[in-house]
Amino acid sequence: MVRTHAELDLTDAKATAAFFAEEQPEYVFLAAAKVGGIVANNTYRADFIYENLMIQNNVIHQSYVHGVKKLLFLGSTCIYPKNAPQPLKEDYLLTGTLEYTNEPYAIAKIAGIKTCESYNLQYGTNFMSVMPTNLYGPNDNFDLEKSHVLPALIRKIHLGKALENNDWQTIQSDLNHLPIKGIDGQASQEAVLEVLRSFGVSKSNGAVAVEIWGSGKPMREFLWSEDMADACVFLMENRDFSDCITSQEEIRNTHINIGTGSDISIADLTQLIKATVGFKGDFVFNSAKPDGTLRKLTDVSKLNALGWKHKVAIEEGVKNIYDWYLTKRNA
């Protein structure tokens, strides 16, 4: 059973308890969270820590109360220290200072891991935690104010291509489907150009440039969302919390990284998207904007040893997500 946020507010303890009492779920995938990119994380710090703590505390506790057979809690690789060695092993958790821009979100996710571990150790529950790398795929968030880096680049470069071709029909269709700061396709060309410029898509003397936040040097790992779903189902069906315990003395770091084990620089990602989209303009890297952590590559040896490996590489995935954007998102 699934509920939308409008139907069930998981930050509401009473509403969450009522849902569990009515539905009596046996297996729970806890994917609900307040998420966003570097701007949203750094701007809405209180919202990110409060809402995520409330969601996971309510769901995990009610899963215990109602005897859920197994729960899978989804976190994020931002839980690891900013300067942790690469690739990121599960054992690096809580060994250093977190990246400042998403520290509140990371702390909430670390608390979720420890909540699952603690309920397992005290009450004998079977709650597992997985930490996916950066996800992208169908139905991604392309809101330029709140999206993560890959879908944001897809949309900005797509709009940049339309602008260099003076393809106002494509621009209007895109903005009608998802307005930017209240500007839709019915706005004047001057208003559209201004809002695009505010998000780094600009045209001067016939040439179009797309601004990219940061230096382009940070390395990022990306996982196709359907691969992530497959990994979660595999673990739910075939593995238990006991499979994640590596020491009987102090049981900690029982979470599992989910990723590809390979990464790409933001600069190279922009070039890959550029080639996929067919954009001919230039990129301007704004080094005055934050880069975030310079590298976040997961060590997936634990996951591979448990029997799962990803299928979709980044080149195929970028083509897939752009094809989806063209055929589904702007249909």
C-alpha positions in Angstrom: 0.0 0.0 0.0 1.2 3.5 -0.9 0.1 6.9 0.3 1.1 10.3 -1.2 2.3 13.0 1.1 -1.1 14.7 0.8 -2.8 11.5 2.0 -0.4 10.8 4.8 2.0 13.2 6.6 4.7 10.9 8.1 5.9 13.7 10.3 2.6 13.4 12.1 3.1 10.6 14.8 -0.6 10.0 15.3 -1.4 9.8 11.5 1.6 7.4 11.0 0.4 5.2 13.9 -3.1 5.1 12.5 -1.8 4.1 9.1 0.2 1.2 10.5 -2.8 0.1 12.7 -5.1 0.1 9.7 -2.8 -1.5 7.1 -0.6 -3.8 9.2 2.2 -3.9 6.7 4.7 -6.9 6.8 7.5 -5.3 4.8 8.4 -1.6 4.7 10.6 0.3 2.3 11.3 3.6 4.0 12.2 5.9 1.1 10.1 8.9 2.2 12.3 11.9 2.9 12.7 15.6 2.4 15.4 15.9 -0.3 17.0 18.5 -2.5 20.3 19.7 -4.0 23.0 21.8 -2.5 21.0 25.0 -2.6 17.9 23.6 -0.9 20.0 21.7 1.7 22.0 24.8 2.7 19.0 27.1 2.7 16.4 25.0 4.5 18.6 23.5 7.1 16.1 23.3 9.9 13.4 21.8 7.6 15.8 19.1 6.4 16.9 17.9 9.9 13.4 18.2 11.5 11.3 16.6 8.8 13.6 13.7 8.1 14.1 12.9 11.8 10.3 13.0 12.3 9.5 10.8 9.2 12.0 8.1 10.0 11.4 8.0 13.8 7.7 7.6 13.3 7.9 4.9 10.6 10.7 2.9 12.3 9.0 3.0 15.7 5.6 2.0 14.3 7.3 -0.8 12.3 8.5 -2.2 15.7 5.2 -1.6 17.4 3.2 -3.5 14.7 5.7 -6.4 14.2 6.9 -5.6 10.7 9.0 -8.6 9.5 11.6 -6.5 7.7 12.2 -2.8 7.0 14.6 -1.2 4.6 15.7 2.3 5.4 17.1 4.4 2.6 19.7 7.0 3.4 22.4 8.7 1.4 26.2 8.6 0.9 26.4 12.2 2.3 26.5 10.5 5.7 30.3 10.1 5.3 32.9 12.7 6.4 33.8 15.4 3.9 37.4 14.3 3.7 37.0 10.6 4.1 39.3 8.3 2.1 38.0 7.2 -1.3 36.2 5.0 -2.1 33.9 5.3 0.8 33.7 2.2 3.0 30.9 1.7 5.4 33.4 1.7 8.3 34.2 5.4 7.6 30.9 6.5 9.2 31.4 9.0 12.1 35.2 9.3 11.6 35.3 13.0 10.6 33.6 16.2 9.9 30.6 16.3 7.5 30.2 18.5 4.5 28.7 21.7 5.8 26.1 22.4 3.1 24.2 19.2 3.8 25.2 18.5 7.4 21.6 18.6 8.8 20.3 16.1 6.2 23.3 13.8 6.8 22.9 13.9 10.6 19.3 12.9 10.2 20.2 9.9 8.0 23.0 8.8 10.4 20.4 8.9 13.1 18.2 6.6 11.0 21.0 4.1 10.7 21.6 4.1 14.4 17.8 3.9 15.1 17.5 0.7 13.0 20.6 -0.8 14.6 19.4 0.1 18.1 15.9 -1.4 17.6 17.5 -4.6 16.2 19.8 -5.0 19.1 17.3 -4.2 21.8 14.1 -5.6 20.3 15.3 -8.2 17.8 13.8 -6.5 14.8 15.1 -7.0 11.2 15.6 -3.4 10.1 18.3 -2.8 7.4 19.8 0.4 6.1 21.1 1.2 2.6 23.0 4.2 1.5 22.5 4.9 -2.2 24.8 7.2 -4.2 23.3 10.0 -6.4 20.2 8.7 -8.1 18.6 9.7 -11.4 15.9 8.3 -13.6 12.3 8.4 -14.7 10.1 10.9 -12.8 13.1 12.8 -11.5 12.8 16.3 -10.1 13.7 18.9 -12.8 12.7 21.9 -10.7 15.8 24.1 -11.1 15.4 25.6 -7.6 15.3 22.1 -5.9 16.7 19.5 -8.2 19.9 17.5 -7.9 22.8 18.1 -10.3 22.2 15.7 -13.1 18.5 16.5 -13.8 19.3 20.2 -13.4 22.0 19.9 -16.0 19.7 17.9 -18.3 17.1 20.6 -18.2 19.4 23.6 -18.4 21.3 22.2 -21.4 18.0 21.2 -23.1 16.8 24.7 -22.7 20.1 26.0 -23.9 19.8 24.0 -27.1 16.3 25.3 -27.7 17.5 28.9 -27.1 20.4 28.6 -29.5 18.0 27.3 -32.1 15.4 30.0 -31.4 13.0 27.2 -30.7 10.5 29.0 -28.6 7.9 26.3 -29.0 10.1 23.9 -27.1 10.9 26.5 -24.4 7.2 27.4 -24.0 6.2 23.8 -23.7 8.9 23.1 -21.1 7.9 26.1 -19.0 4.2 25.3 -19.3 4.9 21.9 -17.9 7.1 23.2 -15.1 7.3 27.0 -14.6 10.5 28.5 -13.3 9.9 31.0 -10.5 6.3 31.4 -11.6 7.3 32.1 -15.3 5.5 29.8 -17.7 5.4 29.5 -21.5 2.7 32.2 -21.7 5.1 34.9 -20.4 6.8 37.4 -22.7 10.1 36.4 -24.3 11.8 39.1 -22.2 10.5 37.5 -19.0 11.5 34.1 -20.1 15.0 35.2 -21.1 15.4 36.9 -17.7 14.4 33.8 -15.7 16.6 31.6 -17.8 19.5 34.0 -17.3 18.9 33.9 -13.5 19.5 30.2 -13.7 22.6 30.5 -15.9 21.1 29.9 -19.4 21.9 33.0 -21.4 22.3 34.2 -25.0 24.6 37.0 -26.1 25.3 38.0 -29.7 23.7 34.8 -30.9 25.8 32.5 -28.7 24.3 30.6 -25.8 26.2 29.8 -22.6 25.1 27.6 -19.7 26.6 28.4 -16.2 27.6 25.5 -14.0 28.0 26.0 -10.3 31.5 25.3 -9.0 34.7 24.5 -10.7 33.6 21.3 -12.5 36.3 19.4 -10.7 34.2 17.5 -8.1 33.7 13.8 -8.9 30.3 12.2 -8.6 28.9 8.7 -8.8 25.4 8.3 -10.3 23.1 5.3 -10.1 20.1 4.6 -12.4 17.0 4.7 -10.2 15.7 1.4 -11.5 19.0 -0.3 -10.6 18.5 1.1 -7.1 15.0 -0.3 -6.9 16.3 -3.7 -8.0 19.0 -3.7 -5.3 16.5 -2.9 -2.6 14.2 -5.7 -3.7 17.1 -8.1 -3.9 18.2 -7.2 -0.3 14.6 -7.3 1.0 14.0 -10.8 -0.5 17.4 -12.4 0.1 19.3 -10.7 3.0 18.8 -9.9 6.7 20.3 -7.6 9.3 22.4 -10.5 10.5 24.2 -10.6 7.1 25.5 -7.1 7.7 27.2 -7.8 11.1 31.0 -8.0 10.8 31.9 -8.0 14.5 30.2 -9.5 17.5 32.0 -7.2 19.9 30.6 -3.8 18.8 27.9 -4.0 16.3 28.0 -0.9 14.1 28.3 0.3 10.5 25.7 -2.4 9.4 24.5 -0.2 6.6 25.1 -1.1 2.9 26.4 1.2 0.2 24.5 1.0 -3.1 26.2 2.4 -6.1 28.3 1.6 -9.2 31.8 2.0 -7.8 32.7 4.4 -10.6 32.4 8.2 -10.9 32.7 11.1 -13.3 33.7 14.8 -12.9 31.0 17.4 -13.2 32.9 18.9 -16.1 32.9 15.5 -17.9 29.2 15.0 -17.1 28.3 18.3 -18.7 30.1 17.3 -21.9 28.4 13.9 -21.9 25.0 15.6 -21.5 26.0 18.2 -24.1 26.7 15.4 -26.7 23.5 13.6 -25.8 21.3 16.6 -26.0 23.0 18.1 -29.1 23.8 21.5 -27.5 26.6 23.5 -29.3 27.1 26.3 -26.9 29.6 26.9 -24.1 29.8 26.2 -20.4 30.9 28.7 -17.8 32.0 27.3 -14.5 31.3 29.7 -11.7 34.0 29.0 -9.1 32.4 31.5 -6.7 29.7 28.9 -6.1 30.4 26.0 -3.7 31.7 22.7 -5.1 30.6 20.6 -2.1 32.6 17.5 -1.4 35.3 17.0 -4.0 34.8 13.3 -4.3 32.1 10.9 -3.1 32.7 7.4 -4.6 31.2 4.4 -2.8 33.0 1.2 -2.1 30.4 -1.4 -3.1 32.4 -4.5 -2.3 30.0 -5.3 0.6 26.9 -5.1 -1.7 28.7 -7.1 -4.4 29.6 -9.8 -1.9 26.0 -10.0 -0.9 25.2 -10.9 -4.5 24.1 -7.7 -6.4 25.8 -5.5 -9.0 24.4 -2.5 -11.1 23.5 -2.9 -14.8 23.2 0.7 -16.2 26.4 2.7 -16.9 26.3 6.5 -16.9 26.5 6.8 -20.7 23.4 4.7 -21.2 21.6 6.3 -18.2 22.0 9.8 -19.5 20.6 8.8 -22.9 17.7 7.0 -21.1 16.8 10.0 -18.9 17.0 12.5 -21.8 14.8 10.2 -23.9 12.4 10.0 -21.0 12.4 13.8 -20.6 11.6 14.3 -24.3 8.9 11.7 -24.6 7.3 11.7 -21.1 8.1 14.8 -19.2 7.1 17.2 -21.9 4.4 15.1 -23.5 
